[in-house]
């Protein structure tokens, strides 16, 4: 496994001694050296390291100032710092630990003690990194629909509430698209539920392709999907919905689904202080538009916001948004 260490000490001799000691135990793949805290901080900003050995007494930026600088970088606060000190001053050691150091070693150091302490903190950091990755994975799983890879309904509701509050504060535009696969029961009944899952996954991919990176696409439930479009006017969002409709309609399936002609119906709503001050109210506007699309023959886009757009400007030759 690739590991790296940053050694900060104004003594070339001490740095070389530490490197020789650590190299003899093959603990690291890469070694970085700095003669003071400023140089060490610059190295840290460009080269991630697994552990730092830092002297306290140095010119310009000493070990205490370096620890304070390190606190300003949340992305580096998990990196263990072992203080190197040439004195047995108890108060200085305690001060270093209070300012964020993980441990300390008194110079001249015993090589085996140095290696033992470094090993301990490397193991602790690995455990912390593994735990953080596990927590991130659990969070991702808790927010993701396992079949389509889109966000799930729970996450979507939180995201919509957040964007709605932002629009209320800033007066920005916000649109919502609700999509329903037409006659999806026929897909399951005619081709089986496994092929139905393939259809859901294909629709999810189309949503991801047609939306911007900061839009939010979610599976709302069953064959229904939702897209949250921040900073998007009703007219722009209707055009996006029409692109999605056309993309689904033009999808050619292979294998068991080769004869399937798939269509979707979509409802679009735009934020309005009068009608969409709540998440439920906003969703109802989009859902009502979707209901009209289904009632008016399916495979179409309907919208809800008569104040901003009286009739949807829909064409079949629409540019992709970037």
N, C-alpha and C positions, 0 to 999 in steps of 0.2 A: 504494500500500500504506500502511495506517495505521501510523505510527511516532510515538513520543513520547520526549521527553527530560526529565530531571530536572536542574535547575540548583540547586546548593546553594552559596550564598555570602552572607555577611553584608552585602555591599555591593549596594545596589539598583542603583547605577550599573553595576557589573560585570555583574550579571544582565541588565540591559537591553541592554548592549552585546553580550553573547553572543547574546541572542535576536534582536537586529537582524541580527547577522552570519549566524546560521543561517537566519533567515527569508529573507534575500536569496538563499540558495541552495535554498530550498524543500526542506529535508531532512526536516522533521518536520511532522506534522499537529497535534500537541498539545505544549504546553510547560508544564511544572510548575516552580514556583519555591519555594525554601525558604531561610530565613536562617540555619539551623544544621542540624547532623546529626540532632537529634531530630525537628525538623519534617520534614526530608527523609525520615527513616525511616518516619514516620507516613504520608506521602504514598505511599511505596513499597508499604506494606502494603495500601493500598486501590486503587492505580492502577498497574498494570504498566507498566513503561517499557523502552525498548530500550537506553538508554545513560544514564549519569550523569556529570555534570561537577561535581566537588566540591572546594571550597576546603579547605586544610589548617588555616588559622588562623581559627577561629570561636569565639564564646562558647558556653557550656554544653557542647555536644557538638561537638568539632572533627572534622576529617577522619579522623584516625587512629582515634578512637573509633567513628566511623561505619563505617569499614571492618571493625572488629572486630564490630560489631553485625550487619553484613551477612553475616558468616561464619556466624552462627547461623541463617540462613534458607537452607536448601538450594535452595529454589525461586527464589532471587534470585542465587545465586552465579555464574550464567552471564551476568549483566548486566555489561557492561564499565564500569569506572569510570576516568575520566580526572581525575587530580589537577590542581587549579589552585593554583599556589604563587607567592607574590610574592618568593621568594628563590631563589638559585642554590645553596642548601645541598645538596651532594651526598648527605650522609648522610640527610637528611630525605626526599629523593626516593627513595633506595634503600629506606628504611624503609617508605614508602608502597607501593612496588612489592612488597615482601616481604609486606605485610599484605593483598595482594589486588588492588591497583590494576593496571589494564592499561597505563596510560601516564600522562604528565604534560605539562603546558604551563605555562610561566613567564609570569606577568603582569608588565607589560602584554603581551598576546599579539598575534601577527600574525594577522589575520583569515583569510588564506589557509591558514596553518599549522593553525589551529584546525579549519577545515573539512576539510582533508586528513586530519588525525588522526581526527576524528569519522567521516569516510567510511570510513576503513580499518577501524575497529572495528565499524562497522555491517555492513560486508561480512563480517568475521570472524564476527560474531554470527549473521548470516543463514546462513552456511555451517554453523555449529554447530547452529543450530535445524533446518536441513534434514537434517543428519546424524542428529540425535536422533530426528526424526520418521521417518526411513527405518529406523533401528534399531528403533523401537517398532513400525513396520509389519511388519518382518521377524520380530520376536518374536511378534507377533500371528498372522502367517501360519504360523509354525512350531508354534504351539499350537492352531491351528484346523483343523477338518475343512472342506475347501474346499466340499463339497457342501451340508452342513447348516448351517454357521456355528457349530456347537457346538464344544466343545473336542475335541481328538483323543485317542487312547488314550494317547499318550506323556505329555501334560499331565495327563490324568486319573490316571495311575499316580502321578505326583509329588504331585498334590493329595491323593489318598487316603492316601499315606504320611504327608504332613504332618498331615492331620486325625487319622489313627490315632495318631500320636505325641502329638498334643495331648490326645486322649482318654485315652491311657495315663497322661500326666502329671497331668491334671486330673480324671480320673474322669468326664468328661462323656459324654453319650450321642452315638452316631453310628450312622447307618443307611445302608444301601446298597441301591439298587434296580437290578436288571438286567431289561431289557425286550427281548423278541424279537418281531418281527412274524411273525404266524402265516402259514404257507404263502406266504412272500414269493416263492419261486421261481415259483409260479403267476402272481403279478403280473407278473414279468418275462417269463415265457413267453407269457402271455395278452395283455398290453398293451404289451410292449416295455420296454427298459431305460430309455428316457427317461421314460416314465410311472412306472417304478419309482423313478426319482430324485425325481419329484414326491411320491410316497408317503413316501419317506424324509424329505423336507423338511417335509411336513405333520406327521409324527410328531415331528420335532425342534421345530416350533413349539408343538405341544401340550405337550411337556415344558417348554419355556421358560415357557409360560403357567401351568402348574400348580405350578411350583417357586418357591421364594422367591428373592429377588435374590442371596442369599449361598449358595444351593445350587449345586452344580456338575453340569451336564449334559454328557455327552460321547457321541460315537459310538464304540462299543467296537470295531466292525468289522462290515462287511456290513450286516445288518439288525438288529444288536444295539446297544442303547444302555445307558448307565449313568448313574445319578443318585446323587450323594453328598449326604447330608442331615446336616449338623452339628447338634448340639443337638436331635435329633429321636428320640423314643422309637420302639420297634418298632410300637406301636399307631398312633401318629400317621403313621408311614411307610407302614404297610399301608393306611391310609385314603387317603393321597396316591396310592399305587399304584393303588388302586381307582378313584379319580377319573380318573387317566390312562387306565386301561382303558376306562372308560365314555366318556370324551371321544373316544378313538379309535373306539370302536364306533359312536358317534353321528355321526361325521364323514360329511358328504355331499360327494362329489366331483362335479366338473363335467367337461364335455368327454368325452374318451375313457374316463375313469374313472367315468362316471356310474353304471354298474351295479356298481361295486366295493363289496363289504361287507368292511371291514377290521377285523381284531381283533388284539390283542397278548396275549402271556402275560408275566407278571412274577413275579420272585422277589425277596423282601425279606429282608435279614439285618441284625441289630443287633450292635453291638460287644460283644464278650465277651472278658475277659482270658484265659479258658481256651481259647477256640476261635479268636479272631481277633486274636492278638497280631502277626500279620504281614499284609501286604497280600495275599499269595497266599491265605492262609487265609481272610481276610475275603471275597475274591472267590469262593472255592470255596463258602462258605456260601450266598451269594446265587445262585451258579450252580446249586447243588444244588436250591435252592428253585425256580428257573426251570425246571430239568429236570423237576421234579415237576409244575409247572403245565402243561408241554407234554404230559407223560405222562397227566395226569388229564383231558385233553380240550381243552386250550388255552382261550384267552379267559378266563383266570382269574388270580388272585393267590395265590401260596403264600409261606410265610415260613419262616425257620429261626431259632428261638430259643425252645425249649420252656420255658426258665426264666422268661421274662418274659411270654409270652403263649401260652396253651394252644390257643386257637382264634381265628382272625382275626375281629374284629367288623366285618364288611363289610356295608354297605347300599348301596342305589342312590340314596340322597338324602343326599349329603354336602356340607357347607359348604366353600367355598374358603378356603384358608389365605391369610393376608396376610403 
